[in-house]
Amino acid sequence: MEKIKLHGGIQLTGFNKDKAIMTTQIKVSDLLRVYRIDPSVNRDLNYNRLPKLTEYINSFDLEQGIYLPAIVCSLRESPTKYYNKEDRTLEVPFGVKLVVLDGQHRIKSLERFLGNNSIDNERKKVISNSQLTLQLYFNLSQQDERVLFSDINSHSKKVSMSLVTKYDTREIMNELVSDLYNVSQPLQSLQIEFEKSRLVRPGNRSLFTSVRLIRFLNHLLFGKREINQQEKKIIKDNYDDVLSFLDKFFLNYTEVLPSEPGNVLNYVLGHEPLQNAIGLYLNKTIITNEDGKVQGVENWEREVLKLKNVNWSVNWEGWQSYMYSSRPNTPNEYLAFIERSDKKLLNVLEDHLNTVSIS
């Protein structure tokens, strides 16, 4: 098997004469031959992240392409015996491994993509021959690697998922939320936070972040937190009808809400567990999934109007057993719902709404 050739200059790291770094390009197929994940250096893999990363890789031929940050690795030796100064080439022989310090999920997703039998071989070939940026450290000890791994992960600043929702249209729900927000004045009146991934309560009175709004729509349209590829296809195939329905839905939904629903000092509507519970309730009562479509049942507006009979106050006794005091003994103390109490809150809504008529 041929040696892997990496081109570029090698520089000492600061004043340390025995440790060095090289920034270069490496072909995906070569990286998959030489990488190694050391559990004593890296944190455990989160396998739940791989499907979405793999799907993202598979979108490489869209107009905007894809972006994968640099892979950071370590060669636990001096580069001297492998490096040709004249042509500035590092030759990595068979059997020598590069320890991954940053990028293990990207690497595993690339492996999963190339091992997927349902993906066309020509698509795999394009990715296999693609180049990635590689930052390669030399002569680090395991302790050095642990420190560097920690430093990379503690100082990196992740992009807000709400900004991703705003700008990345590869995901159909991102596109749907963006288009819906642009056409729906009632939705805009609820205040949607596109710049942040979380709402700092009680000061921020937006009802949703864009990510929370997506989850609400997932619950509303399909009765679940995350939707699958088949359900995304339903959205794509019926996009205009779904957008039109949701525009009408928020026109009706805002009519049953208080004037400032995101004010958690007064109301419970700003909390995600209840938002999801409302989505689940409405999925059962106003949504039908038939013939590859998702749409409202006949006279669905009457069921939405029922929500006007719900007491959304934080003081209503029906909510109390599922709430706790957040930020206690501070000027910003407020009541919030226990995490993952969606199903219990759904039961509260159902019990209450089954006993009321439209007022």
Secondary structure as a PSIPRED ss2 file (coil, helix, strand):
# PSIPRED VFORMAT (PSIPRED V4.0)

   1 M C   1.000  0.000  0.000
   2 E C   1.000  0.000  0.000
   3 K C   1.000  0.000  0.000
   4 I E   0.000  0.000  1.000
   5 K E   0.000  0.000  1.000
   6 L E   0.000  0.000  1.000
   7 H E   0.000  0.000  1.000
   8 G C   1.000  0.000  0.000
   9 G C   1.000  0.000  0.000
  10 I E   0.000  0.000  1.000
  11 Q E   0.000  0.000  1.000
  12 L E   0.000  0.000  1.000
  13 T E   0.000  0.000  1.000
  14 G C   1.000  0.000  0.000
  15 F C   1.000  0.000  0.000
  16 N E   0.000  0.000  1.000
  17 K E   0.000  0.000  1.000
  18 D E   0.000  0.000  1.000
  19 K E   0.000  0.000  1.000
  20 A E   0.000  0.000  1.000
  21 I E   0.000  0.000  1.000
  22 M E   0.000  0.000  1.000
  23 T E   0.000  0.000  1.000
  24 T E   0.000  0.000  1.000
  25 Q E   0.000  0.000  1.000
  26 I E   0.000  0.000  1.000
  27 K E   0.000  0.000  1.000
  28 V H   0.000  1.000  0.000
  29 S H   0.000  1.000  0.000
  30 D H   0.000  1.000  0.000
  31 L H   0.000  1.000  0.000
  32 L H   0.000  1.000  0.000
  33 R H   0.000  1.000  0.000
  34 V H   0.000  1.000  0.000
  35 Y E   0.000  0.000  1.000
  36 R E   0.000  0.000  1.000
  37 I C   1.000  0.000  0.000
  38 D C   1.000  0.000  0.000
  39 P C   1.000  0.000  0.000
  40 S C   1.000  0.000  0.000
  41 V C   1.000  0.000  0.000
  42 N C   1.000  0.000  0.000
  43 R C   1.000  0.000  0.000
  44 D C   1.000  0.000  0.000
  45 L C   1.000  0.000  0.000
  46 N C   1.000  0.000  0.000
  47 Y H   0.000  1.000  0.000
  48 N H   0.000  1.000  0.000
  49 R H   0.000  1.000  0.000
  50 L H   0.000  1.000  0.000
  51 P H   0.000  1.000  0.000
  52 K H   0.000  1.000  0.000
  53 L H   0.000  1.000  0.000
  54 T H   0.000  1.000  0.000
  55 E H   0.000  1.000  0.000
  56 Y H   0.000  1.000  0.000
  57 I H   0.000  1.000  0.000
  58 N C   1.000  0.000  0.000
  59 S C   1.000  0.000  0.000
  60 F C   1.000  0.000  0.000
  61 D C   1.000  0.000  0.000
  62 L C   1.000  0.000  0.000
  63 E C   1.000  0.000  0.000
  64 Q C   1.000  0.000  0.000
  65 G C   1.000  0.000  0.000
  66 I C   1.000  0.000  0.000
  67 Y C   1.000  0.000  0.000
  68 L C   1.000  0.000  0.000
  69 P C   1.000  0.000  0.000
  70 A C   1.000  0.000  0.000
  71 I E   0.000  0.000  1.000
  72 V E   0.000  0.000  1.000
  73 C E   0.000  0.000  1.000
  74 S E   0.000  0.000  1.000
  75 L E   0.000  0.000  1.000
  76 R C   1.000  0.000  0.000
  77 E C   1.000  0.000  0.000
  78 S C   1.000  0.000  0.000
  79 P C   1.000  0.000  0.000
  80 T H   0.000  1.000  0.000
  81 K H   0.000  1.000  0.000
  82 Y H   0.000  1.000  0.000
  83 Y E   0.000  0.000  1.000
  84 N E   0.000  0.000  1.000
  85 K C   1.000  0.000  0.000
  86 E C   1.000  0.000  0.000
  87 D C   1.000  0.000  0.000
  88 R C   1.000  0.000  0.000
  89 T E   0.000  0.000  1.000
  90 L E   0.000  0.000  1.000
  91 E E   0.000  0.000  1.000
  92 V E   0.000  0.000  1.000
  93 P C   1.000  0.000  0.000
  94 F C   1.000  0.000  0.000
  95 G C   1.000  0.000  0.000
  96 V C   1.000  0.000  0.000
  97 K C   1.000  0.000  0.000
  98 L E   0.000  0.000  1.000
  99 V E   0.000  0.000  1.000
 100 V E   0.000  0.000  1.000
 101 L E   0.000  0.000  1.000
 102 D E   0.000  0.000  1.000
 103 G C   1.000  0.000  0.000
 104 Q H   0.000  1.000  0.000
 105 H H   0.000  1.000  0.000
 106 R H   0.000  1.000  0.000
 107 I H   0.000  1.000  0.000
 108 K H   0.000  1.000  0.000
 109 S H   0.000  1.000  0.000
 110 L H   0.000  1.000  0.000
 111 E H   0.000  1.000  0.000
 112 R H   0.000  1.000  0.000
 113 F H   0.000  1.000  0.000
 114 L H   0.000  1.000  0.000
 115 G C   1.000  0.000  0.000
 116 N C   1.000  0.000  0.000
 117 N C   1.000  0.000  0.000
 118 S C   1.000  0.000  0.000
 119 I C   1.000  0.000  0.000
 120 D C   1.000  0.000  0.000
 121 N H   0.000  1.000  0.000
 122 E H   0.000  1.000  0.000
 123 R H   0.000  1.000  0.000
 124 K H   0.000  1.000  0.000
 125 K H   0.000  1.000  0.000
 126 V H   0.000  1.000  0.000
 127 I H   0.000  1.000  0.000
 128 S H   0.000  1.000  0.000
 129 N C   1.000  0.000  0.000
 130 S C   1.000  0.000  0.000
 131 Q E   0.000  0.000  1.000
 132 L E   0.000  0.000  1.000
 133 T E   0.000  0.000  1.000
 134 L E   0.000  0.000  1.000
 135 Q E   0.000  0.000  1.000
 136 L E   0.000  0.000  1.000
 137 Y E   0.000  0.000  1.000
 138 F E   0.000  0.000  1.000
 139 N C   1.000  0.000  0.000
 140 L C   1.000  0.000  0.000
 141 S C   1.000  0.000  0.000
 142 Q H   0.000  1.000  0.000
 143 Q H   0.000  1.000  0.000
 144 D H   0.000  1.000  0.000
 145 E H   0.000  1.000  0.000
 146 R H   0.000  1.000  0.000
 147 V H   0.000  1.000  0.000
 148 L H   0.000  1.000  0.000
 149 F H   0.000  1.000  0.000
 150 S H   0.000  1.000  0.000
 151 D H   0.000  1.000  0.000
 152 I H   0.000  1.000  0.000
 153 N H   0.000  1.000  0.000
 154 S H   0.000  1.000  0.000
 155 H H   0.000  1.000  0.000
 156 S C   1.000  0.000  0.000
 157 K C   1.000  0.000  0.000
 158 K C   1.000  0.000  0.000
 159 V C   1.000  0.000  0.000
 160 S C   1.000  0.000  0.000
 161 M H   0.000  1.000  0.000
 162 S H   0.000  1.000  0.000
 163 L H   0.000  1.000  0.000
 164 V H   0.000  1.000  0.000
 165 T H   0.000  1.000  0.000
 166 K H   0.000  1.000  0.000
 167 Y H   0.000  1.000  0.000
 168 D C   1.000  0.000  0.000
 169 T C   1.000  0.000  0.000
 170 R C   1.000  0.000  0.000
 171 E C   1.000  0.000  0.000
 172 I H   0.000  1.000  0.000
 173 M H   0.000  1.000  0.000
 174 N H   0.000  1.000  0.000
 175 E H   0.000  1.000  0.000
 176 L H   0.000  1.000  0.000
 177 V H   0.000  1.000  0.000
 178 S H   0.000  1.000  0.000
 179 D H   0.000  1.000  0.000
 180 L H   0.000  1.000  0.000
 181 Y H   0.000  1.000  0.000
 182 N H   0.000  1.000  0.000
 183 V H   0.000  1.000  0.000
 184 S C   1.000  0.000  0.000
 185 Q H   0.000  1.000  0.000
 186 P H   0.000  1.000  0.000
 187 L H   0.000  1.000  0.000
 188 Q H   0.000  1.000  0.000
 189 S H   0.000  1.000  0.000
 190 L C   1.000  0.000  0.000
 191 Q C   1.000  0.000  0.000
 192 I E   0.000  0.000  1.000
 193 E E   0.000  0.000  1.000
 194 F C   1.000  0.000  0.000
 195 E C   1.000  0.000  0.000
 196 K C   1.000  0.000  0.000
 197 S C   1.000  0.000  0.000
 198 R C   1.000  0.000  0.000
 199 L C   1.000  0.000  0.000
 200 V C   1.000  0.000  0.000
 201 R C   1.000  0.000  0.000
 202 P C   1.000  0.000  0.000
 203 G C   1.000  0.000  0.000
 204 N C   1.000  0.000  0.000
 205 R C   1.000  0.000  0.000
 206 S C   1.000  0.000  0.000
 207 L C   1.000  0.000  0.000
 208 F E   0.000  0.000  1.000
 209 T E   0.000  0.000  1.000
 210 S H   0.000  1.000  0.000
 211 V H   0.000  1.000  0.000
 212 R H   0.000  1.000  0.000
 213 L H   0.000  1.000  0.000
 214 I H   0.000  1.000  0.000
 215 R H   0.000  1.000  0.000
 216 F H   0.000  1.000  0.000
 217 L H   0.000  1.000  0.000
 218 N H   0.000  1.000  0.000
 219 H H   0.000  1.000  0.000
 220 L H   0.000  1.000  0.000
 221 L H   0.000  1.000  0.000
 222 F H   0.000  1.000  0.000
 223 G C   1.000  0.000  0.000
 224 K C   1.000  0.000  0.000
 225 R C   1.000  0.000  0.000
 226 E C   1.000  0.000  0.000
 227 I C   1.000  0.000  0.000
 228 N C   1.000  0.000  0.000
 229 Q H   0.000  1.000  0.000
 230 Q H   0.000  1.000  0.000
 231 E H   0.000  1.000  0.000
 232 K H   0.000  1.000  0.000
 233 K H   0.000  1.000  0.000
 234 I H   0.000  1.000  0.000
 235 I H   0.000  1.000  0.000
 236 K H   0.000  1.000  0.000
 237 D H   0.000  1.000  0.000
 238 N C   1.000  0.000  0.000
 239 Y H   0.000  1.000  0.000
 240 D H   0.000  1.000  0.000
 241 D H   0.000  1.000  0.000
 242 V H   0.000  1.000  0.000
 243 L H   0.000  1.000  0.000
 244 S H   0.000  1.000  0.000
 245 F H   0.000  1.000  0.000
 246 L H   0.000  1.000  0.000
 247 D H   0.000  1.000  0.000
 248 K H   0.000  1.000  0.000
 249 F H   0.000  1.000  0.000
 250 F H   0.000  1.000  0.000
 251 L H   0.000  1.000  0.000
 252 N H   0.000  1.000  0.000
 253 Y H   0.000  1.000  0.000
 254 T H   0.000  1.000  0.000
 255 E H   0.000  1.000  0.000
 256 V H   0.000  1.000  0.000
 257 L C   1.000  0.000  0.000
 258 P C   1.000  0.000  0.000
 259 S C   1.000  0.000  0.000
 260 E C   1.000  0.000  0.000
 261 P C   1.000  0.000  0.000
 262 G C   1.000  0.000  0.000
 263 N C   1.000  0.000  0.000
 264 V C   1.000  0.000  0.000
 265 L C   1.000  0.000  0.000
 266 N C   1.000  0.000  0.000
 267 Y E   0.000  0.000  1.000
 268 V C   1.000  0.000  0.000
 269 L C   1.000  0.000  0.000
 270 G C   1.000  0.000  0.000
 271 H C   1.000  0.000  0.000
 272 E H   0.000  1.000  0.000
 273 P H   0.000  1.000  0.000
 274 L H   0.000  1.000  0.000
 275 Q H   0.000  1.000  0.000
 276 N H   0.000  1.000  0.000
 277 A H   0.000  1.000  0.000
 278 I H   0.000  1.000  0.000
 279 G H   0.000  1.000  0.000
 280 L H   0.000  1.000  0.000
 281 Y H   0.000  1.000  0.000
 282 L H   0.000  1.000  0.000
 283 N H   0.000  1.000  0.000
 284 K H   0.000  1.000  0.000
 285 T H   0.000  1.000  0.000
 286 I H   0.000  1.000  0.000
 287 I E   0.000  0.000  1.000
 288 T E   0.000  0.000  1.000
 289 N E   0.000  0.000  1.000
 290 E E   0.000  0.000  1.000
 291 D C   1.000  0.000  0.000
 292 G C   1.000  0.000  0.000
 293 K E   0.000  0.000  1.000
 294 V E   0.000  0.000  1.000
 295 Q E   0.000  0.000  1.000
 296 G E   0.000  0.000  1.000
 297 V C   1.000  0.000  0.000
 298 E C   1.000  0.000  0.000
 299 N C   1.000  0.000  0.000
 300 W H   0.000  1.000  0.000
 301 E H   0.000  1.000  0.000
 302 R H   0.000  1.000  0.000
 303 E H   0.000  1.000  0.000
 304 V H   0.000  1.000  0.000
 305 L H   0.000  1.000  0.000
 306 K H   0.000  1.000  0.000
 307 L H   0.000  1.000  0.000
 308 K H   0.000  1.000  0.000
 309 N H   0.000  1.000  0.000
 310 V C   1.000  0.000  0.000
 311 N C   1.000  0.000  0.000
 312 W C   1.000  0.000  0.000
 313 S E   0.000  0.000  1.000
 314 V C   1.000  0.000  0.000
 315 N C   1.000  0.000  0.000
 316 W C   1.000  0.000  0.000
 317 E H   0.000  1.000  0.000
 318 G H   0.000  1.000  0.000
 319 W H   0.000  1.000  0.000
 320 Q H   0.000  1.000  0.000
 321 S C   1.000  0.000  0.000
 322 Y C   1.000  0.000  0.000
 323 M E   0.000  0.000  1.000
 324 Y E   0.000  0.000  1.000
 325 S E   0.000  0.000  1.000
 326 S E   0.000  0.000  1.000
 327 R C   1.000  0.000  0.000
 328 P C   1.000  0.000  0.000
 329 N C   1.000  0.000  0.000
 330 T C   1.000  0.000  0.000
 331 P C   1.000  0.000  0.000
 332 N C   1.000  0.000  0.000
 333 E C   1.000  0.000  0.000
 334 Y E   0.000  0.000  1.000
 335 L E   0.000  0.000  1.000
 336 A E   0.000  0.000  1.000
 337 F E   0.000  0.000  1.000
 338 I C   1.000  0.000  0.000
 339 E C   1.000  0.000  0.000
 340 R C   1.000  0.000  0.000
 341 S C   1.000  0.000  0.000
 342 D H   0.000  1.000  0.000
 343 K H   0.000  1.000  0.000
 344 K H   0.000  1.000  0.000
 345 L H   0.000  1.000  0.000
 346 L H   0.000  1.000  0.000
 347 N H   0.000  1.000  0.000
 348 V H   0.000  1.000  0.000
 349 L H   0.000  1.000  0.000
 350 E H   0.000  1.000  0.000
 351 D H   0.000  1.000  0.000
 352 H H   0.000  1.000  0.000
 353 L H   0.000  1.000  0.000
 354 N C   1.000  0.000  0.000
 355 T C   1.000  0.000  0.000
 356 V C   1.000  0.000  0.000
 357 S C   1.000  0.000  0.000
 358 I C   1.000  0.000  0.000
 359 S C   1.000  0.000  0.000
